[in-house]
Amino acid sequence: MRFILRSVLALVTVAFLCVPVFGAGDDAPGIEMARQATKGKELWITADHSKFDVLKQPFTSGPEVTKACLTCHTEAGHQFHKTIHWTWLDPKAEKEMGIGKGGLVMNNFCINIQSNEPRCTSCHAGYGWKDKNFDFESQEKIDCLVCHEQTGTYKKFPTGAGNPAPAPGMEFKGNGKYYKSPDWNKVAQSVSRPTRANCGTCHFYGGGGDGVKHGDLDSSMRMPSKNLDVHMSMEGQKFECTRCHTTVKHQVAGRIYSNPAATNRKSLLEDDLGAKIMCESCHSSTPHKSEIGMKLNDHTDKVACQSCHIPTFARELPTKMWWDWSQAGRKKDGKPYEVKGEWGKPTYMTMKGDMRWEKDVVPEYYWFNGTIESITAKTVIDPGFPVQVSRPLGSSKDSNSRIMPFKVHRGKTPYDVVNKNMIIPHLFGKDDAAYWKGYDWTKASAAGMAYAGLPFSGEVGFVETEYVYPITHMVAPKDNVLACEACHSRQSRLSNLNSFYMPRRDANRVVDAGGWFIVIASAVGVILHALGRIFIKGRKEE
């Protein structure tokens, strides 16, 4: 009965008040909370690293700089070794399970790191991870500079296993760019708190290019307009990534594979020492004002803020939405070739196959409790259906779940036809087995699986796959958020979520009839009450 009454009330509210008012008013409680939480944004420091003698000595490599850093920051190495930025593994999972991109977890971009380390680890905060023999215990292998240098001149070489180009520099044939060797003293003396430029070095370009992986993270977020992101824009809050992704002992707040970004939704008024990773941290769970806002606040226990406040992603630059590896290997005149389409992005590459890019993409929506379930190269799959390489967990009955927007990247990815598991191909390398040299899927698959210590039948097929990314950036201004009709209509964005009744989207004769009965009965009651008061007032005057 309570469910029916609540649904009826929602139906009435939506029917009469459905206008784009999310985030209405600068004096909304959520905005006031956010202002309080972000006061005093000026950074202050207690050390000028350009004055440290230890950073003025001659350096010829990254590990030499790290060794100098550790003379003062004595605990930093121990701390960083425990982070996912170092291990690339889920800290809560058993190491043997290989949960993490440093293990056996699959994706449908470049698939897996195993046997491809020198190319993949150009985004690792370390030096020299070129194979499975990398020394994860060495503190001097940590790359402090990639996260902390502020000159903007420090670049890792794309195939250097995390190392910059050797002196004086060298060209990368893959993109034709020349990479200079760092001025080690200059970059070492520039270090400070990480900025979005530091974070974006990897997170804007993951998957081999700008905007490939994350639909809400690309180079447009380096200096975004307020229309693109109200938090990070220069006209807005000017947030750096660390404003929300708060850090304790080098552990950066945010979702980590199977671990939710946060296990509670407290505001900073309730817990001012907690991470600011959730919207509620600054905006509270009742961010809207006015009578209409109060109804909107009723949504926050079931609908993630991002679902309304990020209407589309990839709004300025395109993001990759489809990658078909089965079409890779075709050549022209015996040579690899590339075709570029709209926006100058490749739509075909001999190395990688067919691709599709999209802009201003409407997200897909799922119940999400903060946990992503991923498969590994050991997981048995059913090739008769699209394989969910990763998927969000949650349900309408779970109090920790919210309706959340996602980018879903789809494609065709190699799998073992006999063993029914995804394949780790050996893509990168100078040896004949590397796919990007010999373009032989059988050889590449055999080499990659052997390197990972996994069986391979010798038969390669391709299966449709899906991989999800939660959309949390590119928060639109209050005037550009979703109107109620985006969900509460026959053309609802939430058409795939059918485990609950939604007013105006779903037809239920009992609930609809009950709703209109209450509306009419309420109207009649108000009229009779008014007439009664008029009648009584007239009697008193007599």
C-alpha positions as CSV (number, residue, x, y, z in Angstrom):
1,M,0.0,0.0,0.0
2,R,2.8,2.4,0.9
3,F,4.4,1.7,-2.5
4,I,1.1,2.4,-4.3
5,L,0.6,5.7,-2.4
6,R,4.1,6.8,-3.1
7,S,3.8,6.0,-6.7
8,V,0.5,7.8,-6.9
9,L,2.0,10.9,-5.3
10,A,4.9,10.7,-7.7
11,L,2.5,10.5,-10.6
12,V,0.6,13.5,-9.4
13,T,3.8,15.5,-8.8
14,V,5.3,14.6,-12.2
15,A,2.0,15.4,-14.0
16,F,1.8,18.9,-12.6
17,L,5.3,20.0,-11.8
18,C,7.4,18.4,-14.5
19,V,9.8,21.1,-15.6
20,P,13.7,21.2,-15.8
21,V,14.4,22.4,-12.3
22,F,17.1,20.2,-11.0
23,G,19.6,22.2,-9.1
24,A,17.2,25.1,-9.0
25,G,18.3,28.3,-7.2
26,D,21.7,29.4,-5.9
27,D,20.4,29.2,-2.4
28,A,19.5,25.5,-2.7
29,P,20.8,23.6,0.4
30,G,23.2,21.5,-1.7
31,I,24.9,24.5,-3.2
32,E,25.3,26.1,0.2
33,M,26.8,22.9,1.5
34,A,29.2,22.7,-1.5
35,R,30.3,26.3,-0.9
36,Q,31.1,25.5,2.7
37,A,33.0,22.4,1.7
38,T,35.2,24.2,-0.9
39,K,36.1,27.3,1.0
40,G,39.8,28.2,1.2
41,K,40.9,26.7,-2.1
42,E,44.3,28.5,-2.2
43,L,47.1,26.1,-1.9
44,W,50.0,26.7,0.4
45,I,53.4,25.0,0.6
46,T,56.2,24.8,3.1
47,A,59.0,23.9,0.8
48,D,60.6,25.2,-2.4
49,H,62.1,22.1,-4.0
50,S,64.3,24.3,-6.3
51,K,66.3,25.2,-3.2
52,F,67.1,21.6,-2.2
53,D,70.8,20.7,-2.9
54,V,69.9,17.0,-3.3
55,L,67.9,18.0,-6.4
56,K,70.7,20.0,-7.9
57,Q,73.0,17.1,-8.4
58,P,73.4,15.7,-11.9
59,F,70.8,13.1,-12.8
60,T,70.8,10.7,-15.8
61,S,67.6,8.6,-15.0
62,G,64.3,8.6,-13.3
63,P,65.4,6.1,-10.5
64,E,68.2,8.5,-9.6
65,V,65.7,11.3,-9.0
66,T,63.4,9.0,-7.0
67,K,66.4,8.0,-4.8
68,A,66.9,11.7,-4.1
69,C,63.2,12.2,-3.3
70,L,63.3,9.3,-0.8
71,T,66.1,10.9,1.3
72,C,63.4,13.3,2.6
73,H,60.2,11.5,1.9
74,T,61.3,8.4,3.8
75,E,57.9,6.7,4.0
76,A,56.6,7.6,0.5
77,G,58.0,4.5,-1.1
78,H,56.4,2.1,1.4
79,Q,53.1,3.9,1.1
80,F,53.1,3.9,-2.7
81,H,53.9,0.3,-3.0
82,K,50.5,-0.5,-1.4
83,T,48.5,1.5,-3.9
84,I,46.7,0.3,-7.0
85,H,48.6,2.9,-9.1
86,W,51.7,0.7,-8.4
87,T,50.3,-2.8,-8.3
88,W,47.5,-2.5,-10.9
89,L,45.7,-5.1,-8.9
90,D,42.6,-5.1,-6.7
91,P,43.9,-4.9,-3.1
92,K,40.9,-6.8,-1.7
93,A,41.2,-9.7,-4.1
94,E,43.5,-12.7,-3.7
95,K,46.6,-12.1,-5.8
96,E,46.2,-15.5,-7.5
97,M,42.9,-14.4,-9.0
98,G,44.6,-11.7,-11.0
99,I,41.9,-9.1,-10.5
100,G,43.3,-5.9,-12.0
101,K,44.8,-4.8,-15.3
102,G,48.2,-6.0,-14.0
103,G,46.7,-9.4,-13.7
104,L,44.3,-11.5,-15.8
105,V,41.3,-9.1,-16.0
106,M,40.1,-8.6,-19.6
107,N,38.9,-5.5,-21.4
108,N,37.8,-5.0,-25.0
109,F,40.3,-2.2,-25.8
110,C,43.8,-3.6,-26.0
111,I,42.6,-6.6,-24.1
112,N,45.3,-7.4,-21.5
113,I,48.8,-6.3,-20.4
114,Q,50.4,-9.8,-20.2
115,S,53.3,-10.0,-22.8
116,N,52.5,-6.5,-23.9
117,E,54.0,-4.6,-20.9
118,P,56.5,-2.2,-22.6
119,R,53.6,-0.6,-24.5
120,C,51.0,-0.7,-21.7
121,T,53.2,0.5,-18.9
122,S,53.9,3.8,-20.4
123,C,51.0,4.8,-18.1
124,H,52.5,3.1,-15.1
125,A,53.9,5.3,-12.3
126,G,57.1,3.3,-12.4
127,Y,60.3,2.7,-14.4
128,G,61.1,-0.5,-16.3
129,W,58.0,-2.8,-16.1
130,K,58.8,-4.5,-19.3
131,D,58.0,-8.1,-18.4
132,K,56.8,-10.3,-15.5
133,N,60.2,-10.0,-13.8
134,F,59.7,-6.4,-12.8
135,D,60.9,-5.7,-9.3
136,F,57.8,-4.4,-7.5
137,E,59.8,-4.2,-4.2
138,S,62.2,-1.6,-5.5
139,Q,61.4,1.9,-4.2
140,E,63.7,3.5,-6.7
141,K,61.6,2.1,-9.6
142,I,58.7,4.4,-8.5
143,D,58.1,7.4,-10.8
144,C,57.5,10.4,-8.6
145,L,57.7,12.8,-11.4
146,V,54.8,11.6,-13.5
147,C,52.4,12.7,-10.8
148,H,54.2,15.6,-9.3
149,E,56.4,17.5,-11.8
150,Q,54.9,20.8,-13.0
151,T,57.0,21.9,-16.0
152,G,54.7,20.0,-18.5
153,T,57.8,18.8,-20.3
154,Y,58.2,15.4,-18.7
155,K,57.0,12.7,-21.1
156,K,57.2,8.9,-21.0
157,F,58.2,7.2,-24.2
158,P,55.2,5.3,-25.6
159,T,57.1,1.9,-25.8
160,G,59.6,2.6,-23.0
161,A,58.1,0.5,-20.2
162,G,57.5,3.6,-18.2
163,N,60.8,5.3,-19.0
164,P,61.2,8.6,-20.8
165,A,63.3,8.7,-24.0
166,P,67.0,8.4,-23.5
167,A,69.2,11.4,-24.0
168,P,68.9,13.5,-26.1
169,G,65.6,12.0,-27.3
170,M,64.1,9.8,-30.0
171,E,61.2,9.6,-32.4
172,F,58.3,7.2,-31.9
173,K,57.4,5.8,-35.3
174,G,53.8,5.0,-34.1
175,N,52.8,8.7,-34.1
176,G,55.8,10.4,-35.7
177,K,56.4,12.5,-32.6
178,Y,59.8,13.3,-31.2
179,Y,60.2,12.8,-27.4
180,K,63.0,14.7,-25.7
181,S,64.8,13.3,-22.8
182,P,63.8,15.2,-19.6
183,D,65.8,18.0,-18.1
184,W,66.0,16.0,-14.9
185,N,67.0,18.9,-12.6
186,K,64.3,21.2,-13.9
187,V,61.5,18.7,-13.6
188,A,62.7,17.4,-10.2
189,Q,62.8,20.9,-8.7
190,S,59.3,21.7,-10.0
191,V,57.5,19.1,-8.0
192,S,54.2,20.0,-6.2
193,R,50.8,18.6,-5.6
194,P,49.3,16.8,-8.6
195,T,47.2,18.8,-11.0
196,R,44.7,17.7,-13.6
197,A,47.6,17.9,-16.1
198,N,49.4,15.2,-14.2
199,C,46.3,13.0,-13.8
200,G,45.3,13.5,-17.4
201,T,48.6,12.3,-18.7
202,C,47.3,8.8,-18.3
203,H,43.6,9.1,-17.5
204,F,42.7,11.3,-20.6
205,Y,44.7,9.1,-23.0
206,G,44.1,5.5,-21.7
207,G,43.6,2.9,-24.3
208,G,46.0,4.4,-26.8
209,G,44.5,7.8,-27.5
210,D,42.6,10.9,-26.4
211,G,39.1,9.9,-25.1
212,V,39.4,6.2,-26.1
213,K,38.4,4.7,-22.8
214,H,36.6,7.1,-20.5
215,G,33.7,8.9,-22.1
216,D,33.9,11.6,-19.5
217,L,37.7,12.0,-19.4
218,D,39.6,13.4,-22.3
219,S,41.9,16.4,-23.0
220,S,38.9,18.8,-23.1
221,M,38.8,18.4,-19.3
222,R,42.3,20.0,-19.1
223,M,40.8,23.5,-19.3
224,P,37.0,22.8,-19.6
225,S,34.4,25.5,-20.1
226,K,31.7,25.8,-17.4
227,N,29.2,24.3,-19.9
228,L,31.4,21.2,-20.0
229,D,32.1,20.8,-16.3
230,V,30.9,23.2,-13.5
231,H,33.5,21.9,-11.0
232,M,36.7,21.9,-13.1
233,S,36.1,25.0,-15.3
234,M,38.0,28.2,-14.9
235,E,34.7,30.1,-14.7
236,G,33.4,27.6,-12.1
237,Q,35.1,26.0,-9.1
238,K,38.5,25.5,-10.7
239,F,38.8,22.1,-9.0
240,E,41.8,19.9,-9.5
241,C,41.2,16.1,-9.5
242,T,42.5,15.9,-5.9
243,R,39.7,18.1,-4.7
244,C,37.3,15.1,-4.8
245,H,39.8,12.3,-5.2
246,T,41.3,13.0,-1.8
247,T,44.4,11.1,-0.8
248,V,45.7,9.4,2.4
249,K,49.2,7.9,2.3
250,H,49.1,7.9,-1.5
251,Q,45.8,6.0,-1.5
252,V,43.6,8.0,-3.9
253,A,39.9,7.9,-3.2
254,G,37.8,6.4,-6.1
255,R,36.3,3.1,-7.3
256,I,38.8,0.3,-7.4
257,Y,37.5,-2.7,-9.4
258,S,35.3,-4.6,-6.9
259,N,35.6,-2.0,-4.2
260,P,33.0,0.9,-4.1
261,A,34.4,4.4,-4.1
262,A,32.8,4.9,-0.6
263,T,30.8,2.7,1.7
264,N,28.7,5.5,3.1
265,R,27.2,8.7,1.9
266,K,27.9,11.1,4.7
267,S,28.3,14.8,4.1
268,L,31.2,16.7,5.5
269,L,29.0,18.1,8.2
270,E,28.6,14.5,9.5
271,D,32.2,13.5,8.9
272,D,34.7,16.2,7.9
273,L,37.6,13.8,7.8
274,G,36.0,11.5,5.1
275,A,36.8,11.4,1.4
276,K,35.0,13.9,-0.8
277,I,34.5,11.4,-3.6
278,M,30.7,11.2,-3.3
279,C,28.3,14.0,-4.4
280,E,26.7,13.9,-1.0
281,S,30.1,14.8,0.6
282,C,29.6,18.4,-0.4
283,H,26.0,18.7,-1.5
284,S,24.3,16.5,1.2
285,S,21.5,14.1,0.4
286,T,18.9,16.9,0.2
287,P,20.5,19.3,-2.3
288,H,17.3,20.9,-3.8
289,K,15.2,23.7,-2.5
290,S,11.5,24.6,-2.8
291,E,8.4,22.4,-2.8
292,I,9.5,20.9,-6.2
293,G,13.0,20.5,-4.8
294,M,11.7,18.5,-1.9
295,K,10.2,16.0,-4.4
296,L,13.5,15.9,-6.2
297,N,15.2,15.2,-2.9
298,D,13.0,12.1,-2.7
299,H,14.9,10.7,-5.7
300,T,18.4,10.8,-4.1
301,D,18.0,7.5,-2.3
302,K,17.4,5.7,-5.7
303,V,18.9,8.0,-8.4
304,A,22.5,9.0,-8.6
305,C,23.1,12.7,-9.0
306,Q,25.1,12.0,-12.2
307,S,22.0,10.6,-13.9
308,C,20.3,14.0,-14.0
309,H,23.3,16.3,-13.9
310,I,25.4,14.6,-16.7
311,P,22.8,14.5,-19.6
312,T,25.4,13.3,-22.1
313,F,29.2,12.6,-22.2
314,A,31.9,13.2,-24.8
315,R,30.3,16.6,-25.3
316,E,33.3,18.3,-26.9
317,L,35.6,15.4,-28.1
318,P,34.5,12.0,-29.4
319,T,35.0,8.8,-27.5
320,K,35.4,5.3,-28.9
321,M,32.2,3.2,-28.7
322,W,33.0,0.2,-30.9
323,W,36.2,-1.8,-31.5
324,D,36.1,-4.9,-33.8
325,W,39.3,-6.8,-33.6
326,S,38.0,-9.4,-36.0
327,Q,38.6,-7.0,-38.9
328,A,42.2,-6.3,-38.1
329,G,45.0,-7.5,-40.4
330,R,43.7,-6.3,-43.7
331,K,46.4,-4.6,-45.8
332,K,46.6,-2.4,-49.0
333,D,49.3,-3.3,-51.5
334,G,50.8,-5.6,-48.8
335,K,51.2,-2.8,-46.3
336,P,49.3,-1.8,-43.1
337,Y,47.0,1.2,-43.6
338,E,44.7,3.5,-41.7
339,V,41.4,5.2,-42.5
340,K,40.3,8.3,-40.7
341,G,36.7,9.5,-40.4
342,E,34.9,12.3,-38.9
343,W,36.8,14.3,-36.2
344,G,40.1,12.9,-37.6
345,K,39.8,9.7,-35.6
346,P,40.7,6.3,-37.1
347,T,37.8,4.2,-38.2
348,Y,40.0,1.4,-39.5
349,M,43.6,0.4,-38.7
350,T,45.3,-2.7,-39.9
351,M,46.7,-3.1,-36.4
352,K,43.4,-2.8,-34.6
353,G,40.4,-3.3,-36.9
354,D,37.2,-1.4,-37.2
355,M,36.3,1.4,-34.8
356,R,33.4,3.8,-34.2
357,W,33.5,7.1,-32.4
358,E,30.6,9.2,-31.1
359,K,30.1,12.6,-29.6
360,D,27.4,13.9,-27.2
361,V,26.5,10.4,-26.2
362,V,23.4,9.5,-24.1
363,P,24.5,7.2,-21.3
364,E,23.1,3.8,-20.6
365,Y,21.6,3.4,-17.1
366,Y,22.0,0.6,-14.6
367,W,21.5,0.0,-10.9
368,F,24.9,0.4,-9.3
369,N,26.1,-0.3,-5.7
370,G,29.6,0.9,-6.5
371,T,31.0,-2.5,-7.5
372,I,32.1,-3.6,-10.9
373,E,32.3,-7.3,-11.6
374,S,35.0,-8.2,-14.2
375,I,35.9,-11.5,-15.9
376,T,39.4,-12.9,-16.4
377,A,41.1,-15.0,-19.0
378,K,40.1,-18.0,-16.9
379,T,36.4,-17.3,-16.9
380,V,34.2,-19.7,-18.9
381,I,32.0,-17.7,-21.3
382,D,28.9,-18.3,-23.5
383,P,29.8,-17.1,-27.0
384,G,26.2,-17.3,-28.0
385,F,25.6,-14.0,-26.2
386,P,27.5,-10.7,-25.8
387,V,30.1,-11.3,-23.1
388,Q,30.0,-8.7,-20.3
389,V,33.7,-8.3,-19.8
390,S,32.7,-6.0,-17.0
391,R,29.3,-5.1,-15.5
392,P,27.9,-3.0,-12.7
393,L,26.3,-4.7,-9.7
394,G,23.2,-3.5,-8.0
395,S,19.4,-3.8,-7.9
396,S,16.3,-1.8,-7.1
397,K,16.0,-3.7,-3.8
398,D,19.5,-2.8,-2.7
399,S,19.6,0.2,-0.4
400,N,23.2,0.9,-1.5
401,S,22.3,1.0,-5.2
402,R,21.4,4.0,-7.3
403,I,20.5,4.4,-10.9
404,M,23.8,5.4,-12.5
405,P,24.9,6.5,-16.0
406,F,27.5,4.4,-17.9
407,K,29.5,4.4,-21.1
408,V,29.2,0.9,-22.5
409,H,32.0,0.2,-25.0
410,R,31.2,-2.7,-27.3
411,G,33.2,-4.7,-29.8
412,K,34.4,-8.0,-31.0
413,T,37.3,-9.6,-29.1
414,P,39.2,-12.9,-29.6
415,Y,38.3,-16.0,-27.6
416,D,39.2,-19.6,-27.4
417,V,36.6,-21.5,-29.4
418,V,37.3,-24.8,-27.7
419,N,38.0,-23.8,-24.1
420,K,35.4,-21.1,-24.1
421,N,37.4,-18.3,-22.5
422,M,38.7,-15.0,-23.6
423,I,42.2,-14.9,-25.1
424,I,45.2,-12.8,-24.1
425,P,46.9,-12.0,-27.4
426,H,50.6,-11.1,-27.7
427,L,50.1,-7.8,-29.5
428,F,53.3,-5.8,-29.0
429,G,56.9,-6.8,-29.7
430,K,59.6,-7.3,-32.3
431,D,59.2,-11.1,-32.3
432,D,57.3,-12.9,-35.1
433,A,54.6,-14.0,-32.7
434,A,53.6,-10.4,-31.9
435,Y,50.3,-9.7,-33.8
436,W,51.4,-6.2,-34.7
437,K,54.3,-7.7,-36.6
438,G,53.1,-10.9,-38.1
439,Y,49.3,-10.4,-38.1
440,D,48.7,-14.0,-37.2
441,W,46.0,-14.5,-34.5
442,T,46.9,-18.1,-33.8
443,K,50.6,-17.3,-33.2
444,A,49.8,-14.2,-31.2
445,S,47.2,-16.0,-29.1
446,A,49.5,-19.0,-28.4
447,A,52.3,-16.7,-27.3
448,G,50.1,-14.5,-25.1
449,M,48.4,-17.3,-23.3
450,A,51.6,-19.2,-22.8
451,Y,53.2,-16.1,-21.3
452,A,50.2,-15.8,-18.9
453,G,50.5,-19.5,-18.0
454,L,47.1,-20.4,-19.5
455,P,46.0,-23.2,-21.9
456,F,45.1,-22.5,-25.5
457,S,43.4,-24.9,-27.9
458,G,44.8,-23.3,-31.1
459,E,41.3,-22.2,-32.3
460,V,40.6,-18.4,-32.3
461,G,37.1,-17.0,-32.7
462,F,35.6,-13.5,-32.0
463,V,32.8,-12.8,-29.7
464,E,30.8,-9.6,-29.1
465,T,31.8,-8.0,-25.8
466,E,30.7,-5.1,-23.5
467,Y,32.8,-3.1,-21.1
468,V,31.4,-0.4,-18.7
469,Y,32.7,2.9,-17.4
470,P,30.7,4.9,-14.7
471,I,30.1,8.4,-15.9
472,T,31.0,10.9,-13.1
473,H,32.7,13.9,-14.8
474,M,31.4,16.5,-17.2
475,V,28.7,17.8,-14.7
476,A,26.5,20.2,-16.6
477,P,25.3,23.6,-15.4
478,K,22.0,23.6,-13.6
479,D,20.2,25.0,-16.7
480,N,21.3,22.1,-18.8
481,V,20.3,19.1,-16.6
482,L,17.7,16.6,-17.6
483,A,14.0,17.5,-17.4
484,C,11.6,15.0,-15.7
485,E,10.3,13.8,-19.1
486,A,13.7,12.3,-19.9
487,C,12.8,9.4,-17.6
488,H,9.1,10.0,-16.8
489,S,7.7,9.4,-20.3
490,R,7.0,6.6,-22.8
491,Q,10.4,7.4,-24.4
492,S,12.1,7.0,-21.0
493,R,15.9,6.8,-20.8
494,L,15.3,4.1,-18.2
495,S,13.4,1.8,-20.5
496,N,15.9,-1.0,-19.7
497,L,15.2,-0.8,-16.0
498,N,11.9,-2.6,-15.6
499,S,12.0,-4.0,-12.0
500,F,9.9,-1.1,-10.6
501,Y,7.0,1.1,-11.5
502,M,7.8,4.5,-12.9
503,P,5.0,7.2,-13.2
504,R,4.3,8.2,-16.8
505,R,6.6,5.6,-18.2
506,D,4.7,2.5,-17.1
507,A,1.0,1.9,-17.6
508,N,-0.8,0.4,-14.6
509,R,-4.5,0.9,-14.6
510,V,-5.0,0.4,-10.9
511,V,-2.3,2.9,-9.9
512,D,-3.3,5.4,-12.6
513,A,-7.0,5.2,-11.7
514,G,-6.0,5.5,-8.0
515,G,-3.9,8.5,-8.8
516,W,-6.6,10.3,-10.7
517,F,-9.2,9.4,-8.0
518,I,-7.0,11.0,-5.4
519,V,-6.4,14.1,-7.6
520,I,-10.2,14.5,-8.2
521,A,-11.1,13.7,-4.6
522,S,-8.5,16.2,-3.3
523,A,-9.8,18.9,-5.6
524,V,-13.4,18.2,-4.5
525,G,-12.3,18.2,-0.9
526,V,-10.6,21.5,-1.3
527,I,-13.6,23.0,-3.0
528,L,-16.0,21.7,-0.3
529,H,-13.7,22.9,2.4
530,A,-13.6,26.4,0.9
531,L,-17.4,26.5,0.5
532,G,-17.8,25.3,4.0
533,R,-15.6,28.0,5.4
534,I,-17.5,30.7,3.3
535,F,-20.8,29.4,4.6
536,I,-19.7,29.3,8.3
537,K,-18.2,32.8,8.0
538,G,-21.5,34.1,6.5
539,R,-23.4,32.5,9.4
540,K,-21.1,34.1,12.0
541,E,-21.6,37.6,10.4
542,E,-25.4,37.2,10.6
